[in-house]
Amino acid sequence: MRVYLPTTLRGLAELHASGELPAGTDRVLAPDDTEEGEYAALLGAADASAALLDGPGRRVVVVAELADGADPDGPVPLRRVVAVHADIEDRPAGADPDEDLAWFATQEIEFLISG
């Protein structure tokens, strides 16, 4: 099962430093395992990420693959993160919510948080 965690660059830095996605944070689950279902979850998490921004900024969505039977609301070790989706630059408040996010490999998290 994949979970989509809406956050910001600051939140991504905190997640990277702590080594896990904390329990109880807002998560979006795909309604099914289809490409369309996963895309819908990504868009929902991107909207939630935009709501976390106080003005201009970059939406960030962390995607994690949970083990079978794992609690989707429980803590998720950073090793379960499979990708990060983010805007490539700051966007103004109220920007088009349908703009796609760029895909980043987990090895690029440090690059993202360093600017």
C-alpha positions as semicolon CSV with decimal commas, in nm:
position;residue;x (nm);y (nm);z (nm)
1;M;0,000;0,000;0,000
2;R;0,126;0,345;-0,087
3;V;0,073;0,651;0,129
4;Y;0,111;1,008;0,010
5;L;0,225;1,255;0,276
6;P;0,169;1,623;0,200
7;T;0,442;1,846;0,341
8;T;0,670;2,140;0,263
9;L;1,046;2,168;0,211
10;R;1,082;2,248;0,580
11;G;0,873;1,943;0,667
12;L;1,080;1,729;0,431
13;A;1,398;1,844;0,608
14;E;1,245;1,750;0,944
15;L;1,143;1,408;0,813
16;H;1,490;1,351;0,671
17;A;1,655;1,447;0,999
18;S;1,425;1,233;1,216
19;G;1,449;0,924;0,997
20;E;1,077;0,854;0,990
21;L;0,741;0,988;0,888
22;P;0,563;1,057;1,218
23;A;0,239;0,886;1,312
24;G;-0,082;1,079;1,286
25;T;0,022;1,315;1,010
26;D;-0,225;1,375;0,729
27;R;-0,188;1,106;0,467
28;V;-0,367;1,037;0,145
29;L;-0,429;0,680;0,035
30;A;-0,500;0,582;-0,323
31;P;-0,853;0,450;-0,369
32;D;-0,706;0,154;-0,560
33;D;-0,377;0,032;-0,712
34;T;-0,443;0,168;-1,059
35;E;-0,234;0,443;-1,213
36;E;-0,540;0,670;-1,204
37;G;-0,601;0,597;-0,836
38;E;-0,241;0,672;-0,744
39;Y;-0,247;0,992;-0,952
40;A;-0,565;1,103;-0,773
41;A;-0,395;1,044;-0,436
42;L;-0,091;1,243;-0,550
43;L;-0,311;1,534;-0,658
44;G;-0,502;1,523;-0,330
45;A;-0,177;1,530;-0,134
46;A;-0,046;1,815;-0,353
47;D;-0,358;2,019;-0,270
48;A;-0,307;1,948;0,100
49;S;0,059;2,050;0,068
50;A;-0,044;2,383;-0,092
51;A;-0,270;2,444;0,208
52;L;0,032;2,406;0,439
53;L;0,216;2,693;0,272
54;D;0,192;3,044;0,416
55;G;0,212;3,225;0,084
56;P;0,461;3,137;-0,191
57;G;0,650;2,811;-0,169
58;R;0,693;2,463;-0,306
59;R;0,444;2,181;-0,264
60;V;0,606;1,856;-0,154
61;V;0,453;1,507;-0,143
62;V;0,644;1,216;0,010
63;V;0,542;0,873;-0,121
64;A;0,604;0,565;0,094
65;E;0,540;0,198;0,026
66;L;0,412;0,027;0,338
67;A;0,463;-0,335;0,428
68;D;0,160;-0,562;0,404
69;G;-0,058;-0,516;0,710
70;A;0,115;-0,196;0,824
71;D;-0,097;0,075;0,984
72;P;-0,124;0,357;0,728
73;D;-0,153;0,607;1,017
74;G;0,149;0,475;1,208
75;P;0,509;0,592;1,183
76;V;0,686;0,507;0,858
77;P;1,065;0,458;0,848
78;L;1,236;0,679;0,591
79;R;1,368;0,363;0,423
80;R;1,005;0,300;0,311
81;V;1,001;0,625;0,111
82;V;1,005;0,544;-0,260
83;A;0,985;0,894;-0,412
84;V;0,928;1,260;-0,350
85;H;0,720;1,483;-0,575
86;A;0,779;1,859;-0,554
87;D;0,748;2,185;-0,742
88;I;1,079;2,271;-0,908
89;E;1,058;2,630;-0,788
90;D;0,855;2,846;-0,554
91;R;0,507;2,915;-0,681
92;P;0,291;3,210;-0,585
93;A;0,005;3,166;-0,341
94;G;-0,309;3,076;-0,533
95;A;-0,118;2,928;-0,830
96;D;-0,290;2,677;-1,058
97;P;-0,351;2,373;-0,837
98;D;-0,339;2,138;-1,136
99;E;0,027;2,200;-1,223
100;D;0,222;1,875;-1,213
101;L;0,492;1,810;-0,959
102;A;0,840;1,691;-1,055
103;W;0,952;1,344;-0,946
104;F;1,264;1,304;-0,732
105;A;1,441;0,985;-0,623
106;T;1,505;0,932;-0,255
107;Q;1,875;0,999;-0,316
108;E;1,778;1,355;-0,415
109;I;1,611;1,447;-0,085
110;E;1,926;1,621;0,041
111;F;1,943;1,819;-0,284
112;L;1,582;1,929;-0,241
113;I;1,619;2,044;0,117
114;S;1,949;2,224;0,054
115;G;1,786;2,443;-0,208
